[in-house]
Amino acid sequence: MKNILSITTWALLVITMFNACEQQYIDPITSVDPGADESAPEVVVNFPPNGYELQTNAEIASINIRFEVRDDIEIDNISVSLNGTEIASYNDFIDYRVAKMNFDYDNVTTGDHVLIVAATDLDGKTTEVNVNFSKSPPYVAAYDGEVFYMPFNGEYREMNSLDLATAKGTPGFAGSGNGIQHGNAYAGAADAYLTFPSAGLQGTNAVSATFWMKVDDTMDRAGILVAAPPADNNNDRTKGFRFFREASNGGATQRFKLNVGNGTADSWFDGGASADVIPNTGEWTHFAFTITDAKVVVYINGEIVSEGSFTGLDWTDCEILSIMSGEPNWTGWGHYSDGSLMDELRIYNVELSQEDIQTIMLKEQASFYVDFNGDYMDAVSGEDATVVGSPDFEFSGGVFGDAYKGATDSYLTFDTEGILGDEFSASFWLNVNNSPDRAGILVVGPEDTDNPDAQNDRTSGFRFFREASNAGATQRFKLNAGNGTADSWFDGGASADVDPTTGDWVHFAFSISGTEAVVYIDGVQVSQGVFTGIDWTGCDVLSIMSGAPRFTGWGHLSDQSLMDELRLFSKAITADEVNLLYNDGL
């Protein structure tokens, strides 16, 4: 019966439609002229944005590419290329005027990349959109035991995990150029702080922390680093740790204190007046502490301000690390958010010695640092060198990791913006090769317009170089610096001679202040003299491993030696600081 009804219904429907057509109740299908193809396709790349930096600790990464193409008539084809190689193409579209594409490309290597999306319509008109992006190198912990590092360079990202901290309230940033290394820094605000899971900090019998602060006492007391358990009174001090500050000396200073719990009771590490810091000076102050199952030590600017015995940190229920506030788990005494600046926050799962802390502190004051680990990038500014000729790398053959390997007519240059100051210092390692028998090593000098083919204006900037001595058996290292009207020589004679045949790494350093210049080899002073202060007029180029292009008049061209761990400072480093850098490489 159901089949009969279905057949009957279908027959009635067909008859009705036929009759409607006969009576012209339904308009016939007619073609519509789309008009002239007047414009080229529109292309919008939604991701990645131009200038995007892909951060991952994987050697080879994946990126999700998203774009839209629209045309007034019809899209014919779309091509996607990366660095000149096609990685995707399309010529079949559901909607012939609009195409929205989304795909993962899983072979992104470290370095700069150019993504091009090219769309062509039926009339042959093509639109290309170029997007420049980069993949940062995998982050490698800078120090043994480092498990947490937050540089605050425009985001609250921890570099070992690449996870973002949770921001509470509206913390901010100091702005580019205002950090300890002229980058960015965390800027505190009322009711604002960061939290991060503490699981990665636990599991050993030691925890240490180092960081910088520009202390602001707008809040006359504040939490700075806190890992505490939740409690009804928000003041359970039997577990975790609390590093904080409080007004002292009638509010003229801020006193920094550390409280640590062993599971049953808490211990105080209060240095009294030794731990007082004058706020609002605009100067950076370095803080550090280390906690083991035997003792606790607190440092300010590399000096011990408090220490004592301790039986070991208890992490029970201390699930979050609070940064720049005692909140949310330690507020019982009003240690809320800190309005100070913070930079270069590192946490370690090992005990740090005083020498370790002083070395870290010094390294973080560098205005320029190239480690030569597979690239020629200044880690402070993120800028890549201009490469002249064809230098290379001595892979795994450096003091730490890889090293620069010199070659004939080859060297590096950088713009000097941000690395020059009233005082100046350099530290680096060389594995000396005496072929050629003289070479420039580090040069910042003015252009000699009177002698374009034999540049030798020494009235400003500096020139650090080597020349054969003792009938070629040794290489003598010399510093020349200009005060704006004349140059001065710092030549240590035989004290500055190095045997180039040993194959050993040698540490070099020099410092220039407003009163003197000093040269060191392997931590030992080899030359020192009075100097009235360096002049930087016309000194816009730093040359590395050659005198070219600004110091060539005496043949101090490229150096074929190996170089590693190049650091520059906008201050005159002391003999003790030189030895910290020297001992660090041994």
Buried (B, 14 or more C-beta within 10 A) or exposed (E): EEEEEEEEEEEEEEEEEEEEEEEEEEEEEEEEEEEEBEBBBBBEBEBBEEEBEBBBBEEEBEBEBBBBBBBBBBBBBBBBBBEEEEBBEBEEBEEBBEBBBEBEBEEBEBEEBEBBBBBBBEBEBBBBBEBEBBBBBBBEBBBEBBBBBBBBBEEBBBBBBBEEBEBBBEBEBBEEEBBBBBBBBBBBBEEBBBBBBBEBBBEBEBBBBBBBBBBBBBBEBBBBBBBBBEBEEBBBBBBBBBBBBBBBEEEEBBBBBBBBBBEEEBBEBBBEEBBBBEBEEEEBBBBBBBBBEEBBBBBBBBEBBBBEEBBEBBBEEBBBBBBBBBBBBBBBBEBBBBBBBBBBBBBBBBBBEBEBBBBBBBBBBBBBBBBBBEBBBBBBBEBBBEEBBEBEBBEEBBBBBBBBBBBEEBBBBBBBEBBBBEBBBBBBBBBBBBEBEBBBBBBBBBBBEEEEEEBBBBBBBBBBBBBBBEEEEBBBBBBBBBBEEEBBEBBBEEBBBBBBEEEEBBBBBBBBBEEBBBBBBBBBBBBBBEBBBBBBEBBBBBBBBBBBBBBBBBBBBBBBBBBBBBBBBBBBBEBEBBBBBBEBBE
